[in-house]
Amino acid sequence: MIYRIREYMAINTFARKEIKFLLDMHQYESLMETIPQYMNPDKYCIGGKEYGIYNIYYDTPDDFLIRESLSKPYYKEKIRLRSYYSPAAPDDLVFLEIKKKIGGIVTKRRVSMSLAESDEYFATRRKPEATKYITEQVFRELDVFLKNYPIAPKQYISYQREAFFGKENSDFRLTFDRKITERRYDLGLDYESYGNFIIGADQRLMEVKVGASMPEWLIQKLSELKIYKISFSKYGRAYTNYVKEQVAAKSDRKIYISGISMVNSNILMNRSV
């Protein structure tokens, strides 16, 4: 099983656009009728089934990284640990990723190691043996990131995913996520997947991942089904919900969370903190 995941996740870095849409079931089912004409299922969606993705997001004590991200800067970055097992065992493979967005272009660089090795790296910066130059480069970037930010586990996010690749352009990818689950406790990949859902059971978060422009057939279908682009961050939505819950828990509506302002019941992210 680990060998399969190692082969699947061999790519260490890439750059692309990621465009997001939130679909209801009618839109999702209608779009799925067209997709097989132009796309093939991810070969790891065995038998047409979806697969699970389980993440721990890291942030500073005052949640600087997610607050900065939600303020929609030209440049933003985040770091997460990802597994394809739930719960993950100490010797299961995980992926430590730095994801950056610069002017709408997303880059992701990652290294693989066991869950136990990731714990050791965060605690002591001791790295597993690397045989590839690109892996050494990514670890150097991770070292700089961890030196600049005093991070700790802050958010769990998991979901079930269907993935497709273009028949004519394998770089064109389409994913559908459901059961997007979050929690801000039990922040380890060695726990089962559970928590609060951040989209409805009758919704699917669709991401178009492409190096250039979307194909014409998809543009036409999105227009026909009235599917419109949205701004959506899984970690961002989870964090915003957390802030709202903290505010609602205070009967006098007075609460201080570093970097947060409330104006007319709207949450504002202050970048100057």
N, C-alpha and C positions, 0 to 999 in steps of 0.2 A: 504493500500500500504506500509506504514512504517512497519507494522507487517511482511509483506513478506520479506522485506529487512533485518529486525532484525533477522529473522530465518535463512535466507540465509547466513548472515555474522556472525554467532555465534562464529566461530573459531577465537581466538585472536592471535594465534602464530603458525608458522610452519617452517620447513626447507626442502629445496628441491634443485634440479638442475633445471636451466632454460636455455634451448638451443634454439637459435633463427635462423630462416630461412626467407629469403625474396623470395616470390613466385611470378611468373607471372601468368596470368589467366589460361594458359594451365596447368601449374603444379598444381595450386589450384584446378581446376575442375577435373583433373585426380585423384588427391589424395582424393577428396570428394566422388568419386565413390566407394572407398575402405573403407572409415572410418565407415560407418554404420555396416559393418560386425564385427567390433571389439570394437566400442565405441557407447555410448548413448549420445544424446544431453543433455547439462545442462538443468535441469528441469525449469529453469527460462528463457531459450530461448523459450518462449511460442509460440507454433505453428511453431517451427523451426526458429523463427525470432531471430535476433541478439539483443543485448541490448547496451545501451550507458554507457560509463565510463568517468567521468569528474574529472580532477585533478588540484590542485594547488601545485606546487613544491616550497619549501622554500630554501633560500640560504643566504649566507653572502653578505655584500655589494660588495665584490670583487669576488663573485661567486666561493668561495673556494671549496665548496662541489662538484660542477659539474666539475671543473677543476681537482680536485683530482681524481674523478671517471674516467675521460677521460685519465688520465695518467696510468690507468690500474694497480693500486696497488694490493697487495695481499688482503688487507682489505679496504673496502669502505662502506660508508653509506649515506643515504639520507632520507629526511622527506617530506611527502606530505599529503594533505588533499583531500579525495576522496568522490565523491557523485555519485549517480545513477539517479539523477534528473538534468534536465537542462531547465530553471534555477532552482536552489534550493531555497526554501523558508526558513525563519528563523527557523521553527520548523521541517524541513526535517532532516532525519538522515544522518550524514556524518561520515567518518572514518579517524582518524588521525593515520598515519602509519609511523613507522621507518623500513626501509628496509636496510639490510646489506648483503654484499657479502664477504665471507671469503674463499679464496682458491677455488672458483668455486661453493660453497654451499650458496644458498640464504636463508636468514631467514627474516621473516616479522612478526612484532608485531604491533597490532593495538588496538585502543579503539574507541568505538562509542559514539556519542553525537549528539545533534542537531547543526545545523549550527550556531545558536545564541550562544550556549554554547561553541562552538569552538572559536568564536570571543572573548568571555569572557576569555577563558583559555589563549589564546595568549596575551591578553592585561594585565591580572592580575594574571595568573596562578591559578585562581579559578577553581576547578574541579567539574564536575557533580558528584552526589552521585554514588559511586561504590558499588556493592553488591558482586562482585567476587574478590577473592584474586588475580587472574591473571591480572585483570583490574588494581588493585592497583599497582601491580608490573610494568606493562607497563607504567603507569603514572609516577612512580618514574624514570623509564628510560627516559621518555620524559622530565622530569624536569632537569635531568642531561644534556641531549642533548641541551636543550634550554639555560642552564647556560653556556655551553661550546661554543656555536655558537650564535652570534648576528644575527639571521636570520630574513628575511622578505619575503613576497611573491615575487617570481621572474619569474615564468614561468607557463603558462596555457597549459595543454595537455588534449585532449579528443580524443575518438575513438569509433567506433562501433565494437562490439566483438561477434563472434560465439565461443561457448565453448562446449567441449565434455569430457566425462569421460570414462575410460576403463571399458568394461563389466566384465572383470576378475580381474581387479585391479583398484578400485575406486580412488586410490591415483595418478594414471596416468592421466594427463590432457593435452588436446591439445586445443589451442586457435588460432583464426584467427582474426586479427585486420585490419580494413580498415578506410579510412577517418581520418587518424591520423592528428589532427589539433593542431596548436600551435599559441600562441601569447605571447608577453611580456608586455601587457597593459591590462586594465580591469581585474585585477587579483583578481577575486572573483568568487565563485561558484554561486552567485546570478545573474550572467550575462548569456546570451544565449551562446551556443557553436558556435563559429566562429573564423576564423583566416586563417592561411596559412597551406596547406597540406605539409607533409614532406615525403610522399611516393606517387607514382603515383596512379591514379584511377584504373589502371589495375594491381595493386600489392596488396599482402596480407602479413602482417607480421605474421608468424607462430611461436608460442612458444610451445616447448615441456617442460612440467613441470612434473618431475618425481623424486621419492625418490631414485631410484636405476638406472638401465640401461633402455634404450629404448627397447620396444618389438621387436622381430625379424621381424615381418611383416612390421613394420614401417621402420626399417633400410633398408629392401629390396626395399620397395617402394620409399624411398628417393633416393636410388642408381639408380633405374630404371628411375626415372624422373629427374635425375641430379640436385637434390636439395641439396645444400651444406650449412653447418653451417656458420653463419656470426656473427660478433660482432656488436650489434645494441642496442643503448639506445635511447629511445624516447626523453628524456630530453637532452641527449648528442647530438643527431642530431639537435634538435631545437637550442641549444646553439651554436653549430658549425656554423649553418646557420646564426645565429645572428652575430657572429664574422666576418664571410665573408662579410655580408652586411655592417657592419661598416667599414671594410677595403675598400670595393668597393666604398663607399660613399665619400672617400677622394681621390681627383684627384691626389694628390702627393704621394698616397699610404703610407703616414706616419701616423700612428695612434698608440696610446698607450692604451692598455687595460690590467689592472693588471693581471699578471700571464700568458700572451700570448706572444708568439714569432712567427714571420713569417720567415721561411727559405725556399727559392726557392718556394714561393707561398703556402707552407704547413704550417698549423697551429700547433704549438707545445704548450703543456700545461706545464707550469713551476711549479713544486711542491714546490719550495723553498720559494715562496711568502708568 
